[in-house]
Amino acid sequence: MSGKIERQISPANDIFQKNELAAEFLQISAIAQILWDRGWAERNAGNFSINVTGLFTTKELDCLSFYPFFPLVKQYPDLARTLFLLSGTGTRMRDMANNPVENVCFVYVNESGSAYHLIDENPGDTSARPTSELPTHLAIQQQLLQKKSPDKVVLHAHVTELIALTQLAQFTSEKAVNSLLWGMHPETILFLPDGVGFIPYTIPGTESIAMATLKGFENHKVVLWEKHGCMTVARTLSEAFDNLDILAKSSKIYFLCKSTGQEPEGLNNLQLKEIREYPPGETPVFKKPDFSI
């Protein structure tokens, strides 16, 4: 271990214990538990990244360039000097819920965006590695910065209800799946008015699915991968979960209706139009009925 790294032991510990991160770790613990309980993150499935750069001072970030670094296959120039909190590769959400600190890692992108420094409480010990989906997360995080989006979180999960939905041939197009999801529950169009992006089945972990996902996030908050799962972006991890929860509810309503042997009626176009006219948090003002004869 080099002398420079030894002198950085305290800053690393300070990072993990930083008061501003307490809320992030609480959210990670709570959401990880829900994902596990729902069965949306079986075994070591599911991963996330959180841009926490804004919680640190320039001086604190300067200390991170001494840590072990790893070259990236692609450069992410817009992510230069950004710090991310990520789920660790091979970690399980059930373990994340019990001890988030031990199951996450910090990744600090260098000044050129060509490599990242792995920040660990024990410098020199590189056993903790970021999720294997790191390139996809970095690409999406860079896109968010380029768009000047307030979203700082990327979450991937295997939402059972949505995977089941894309097993049905009639819902393997963006138009069809959005029509169904919007029609089953008013909350869906209220909070996700742009619907979901849809990617026909592609082998996970490939460059093609990564590029398709980026394209999907150009106009959507959620991207659905056929027969696999989904990714979503949001301002917080809790909000990211909410996006998936709303969609899962719509899917569940559809399957419950079908289980009765009936075809769900769904919201009609006029009803959907009325909902679109009122942003989240506002109560529609309806015209008072005229009871005069």
JOFENZI-V909813 format. One record per residue. N is the residue number from 1. OMEGA is omega in whole degrees, -180 to 180 (* if undefined). Layout:
# JOFENZI-V909813
{{N	OMEGA} {N	OMEGA}}
This chain:
# JOFENZI-V909813
{{1	-177} {2	179} {3	-179} {4	-179} {5	180} {6	-178} {7	-178} {8	-178} {9	-179} {10	178} {11	180} {12	178} {13	179} {14	-180} {15	-178} {16	-177} {17	-178} {18	-176} {19	-177} {20	-180} {21	-177} {22	-180} {23	179} {24	-179} {25	177} {26	178} {27	180} {28	180} {29	-177} {30	-177} {31	178} {32	179} {33	180} {34	179} {35	179} {36	-179} {37	180} {38	-176} {39	-179} {40	-179} {41	-179} {42	-179} {43	-180} {44	180} {45	179} {46	178} {47	-179} {48	172} {49	-179} {50	177} {51	-177} {52	-178} {53	-176} {54	180} {55	-175} {56	178} {57	177} {58	180} {59	179} {60	180} {61	180} {62	-178} {63	-171} {64	-177} {65	179} {66	-174} {67	-180} {68	-179} {69	-178} {70	-179} {71	177} {72	179} {73	178} {74	176} {75	178} {76	-174} {77	-179} {78	179} {79	-179} {80	178} {81	174} {82	-177} {83	-178} {84	173} {85	-175} {86	171} {87	-178} {88	179} {89	179} {90	-179} {91	-180} {92	-177} {93	179} {94	177} {95	178} {96	-179} {97	-178} {98	-177} {99	-177} {100	-177} {101	-177} {102	-175} {103	176} {104	174} {105	178} {106	177} {107	180} {108	-178} {109	-176} {110	-172} {111	179} {112	-178} {113	-177} {114	-178} {115	177} {116	175} {117	179} {118	-176} {119	-178} {120	178} {121	179} {122	-178} {123	-178} {124	178} {125	-175} {126	180} {127	179} {128	-180} {129	179} {130	178} {131	180} {132	178} {133	-177} {134	-179} {135	179} {136	179} {137	-180} {138	180} {139	180} {140	179} {141	177} {142	178} {143	179} {144	178} {145	179} {146	179} {147	-175} {148	180} {149	175} {150	-179} {151	-178} {152	-175} {153	172} {154	-178} {155	176} {156	179} {157	177} {158	-177} {159	-172} {160	-176} {161	-180} {162	176} {163	179} {164	-179} {165	-178} {166	171} {167	180} {168	-173} {169	-177} {170	-180} {171	180} {172	171} {173	-177} {174	-178} {175	-177} {176	-176} {177	178} {178	178} {179	180} {180	-177} {181	178} {182	-174} {183	-175} {184	-174} {185	-177} {186	-178} {187	-176} {188	180} {189	179} {190	-176} {191	177} {192	-176} {193	179} {194	179} {195	-179} {196	170} {197	-177} {198	179} {199	176} {200	-172} {201	178} {202	-180} {203	-180} {204	175} {205	-179} {206	178} {207	-177} {208	180} {209	178} {210	180} {211	179} {212	179} {213	177} {214	179} {215	180} {216	-179} {217	177} {218	-176} {219	-176} {220	175} {221	-178} {222	174} {223	-177} {224	177} {225	-177} {226	176} {227	-178} {228	-176} {229	-177} {230	174} {231	178} {232	175} {233	-179} {234	179} {235	180} {236	178} {237	178} {238	179} {239	178} {240	177} {241	180} {242	180} {243	-179} {244	-179} {245	179} {246	-179} {247	178} {248	180} {249	179} {250	179} {251	-178} {252	178} {253	179} {254	-178} {255	177} {256	178} {257	-179} {258	-179} {259	177} {260	-177} {261	-179} {262	175} {263	-179} {264	-178} {265	-179} {266	177} {267	179} {268	-176} {269	179} {270	179} {271	178} {272	179} {273	179} {274	-180} {275	-179} {276	-176} {277	-178} {278	-179} {279	179} {280	177} {281	179} {282	180} {283	179} {284	177} {285	-177} {286	177} {287	-180} {288	179} {289	178} {290	-177} {291	-179} {292	-179} {293	*}}
